[in-house]
Amino acid sequence: MRASAGPYEVSIAVRPEQPVAGLVHFEARLTVAASDQLVTGAEVRMRAEPPAGGERQTTRALDTPADPGVYVANLELASPGRWQLTVEVTAGGETHAGSFELDVRARARNPSAAPLGTAVWALMSLAIVAGAGWLFYSARRARRRTPAG
């Protein structure tokens, strides 16, 4: 995804590529539009607005030392739908913004795994209760065998 932000061009990479509701990782690559020169040392903020007017998410994107000109951020996109992502770039005393639309899918649940998880939980609970019962029974039996004195 690409957008103009004043004299800059912002390219956004999203992980996962097909974002699902939850934590989404963004990488913004900033270049000067006229020369394709990477922009380092800028202050970059990302703002995501949900489709139904819910809570807006805002964070500062950090410049990565390993890859100058690339700014990374994580945002919690809580609901599915079309989110409006705005990237604000402040460099040279001026602030410019570029906008993107991002389709966020609902997180898929695996209903077939639910019975297996319930069975494992039940077996573990039974093992704990049986172990506690065995310890209680063994301690009581040992006290009966020990002569008083």
Salt bridges, closest charged atoms under 4 A:
GLU9 OE2 - ARG2 NH1 2.29
GLU27 OE2 - ARG15 NH1 2.69
GLU27 OE2 - HIS25 NE2 3.61
GLU49 OE2 - ARG47 NE 3.39
GLU49 OE2 - ARG56 NH1 3.98
GLU88 OE2 - ARG47 NH1 2.81
GLU94 OE1 - HIS96 NE2 3.10
GLU101 OE1 - ARG82 NH1 3.07
ASP103 OD1 - ARG82 NE 2.82
